[in-house]
Amino acid sequence: MDINLPEIVAEVTAAFERYEAALISNDVAVLDALFWDSPHTIRYGATENLYGYGAIAAFRSARSAQGLDRTLSNTIITTYGRDFATANTEFQRLGKNGRQSQTWMRSPEGWRVVSAHVSFLP
């Protein structure tokens, strides 16, 4: 298996950066588009456990658009072959430190998050 093929890392990095821009601007349409539309998609959030694309989309549409700015650090994107990747990062938001992990899969529509986890550090 090829790990971190430069062109695949570039593709996933672009998708990750698109996600981050949509997150801090609360662009729900882009956030929804970047998650795999499947009942198998999971997102564990800081205060919620969401199972399936529908639950994730409902959460996004109801979430407050306030206080979404954050600063990322230690972002690591690793690709495995041409169709699978992980993106892990630490972030600071409103004086709190957190971490985020995402599993990305190439789908016919492009790169999509199939699993995500967001948590704050105590």
C-alpha positions, 0 to 999 in steps of 0.5 A, a space after each residue: 500500500 502506498 502511504 502519503 502519495 503527494 497528489 492524494 495528500 494534496 487532494 485530501 488537504 484541499 478537502 480538509 481546508 474546504 471543510 475548515 473554511 465552511 466550519 468557521 463560516 457556518 456554511 452548512 451546505 458545504 459541511 453537509 456536502 463533505 460528509 458521506 450521505 450514509 446511515 453508516 456515517 458517524 460524528 462524535 461531537 463535543 456534546 453529542 453522538 450523531 449516527 447517520 448522515 441525517 442526524 449530522 445534517 440536522 445538528 449542523 442546521 440547528 447549531 449556533 453560528 456564533 463562536 466558531 472561529 478557531 486556530 489549528 495546530 499539529 494538523 496531520 493528514 495521512 493517506 492510505 492508497 488512493 481512496 482512504 485518509 485520516 486528518 487529525 488536528 488540535 484547535 483552540 477556540 474561545 480559550 479552550 483546547 480541543 482535538 478533531 479526527 476525521 476519516 475520509 473516503 474517496 466516493 464517486 462524488 469526491 472526498 467525504 468524511 465517513 467518521 469524525 470525532 471532536 472533543 475538548 481537553 479538560 
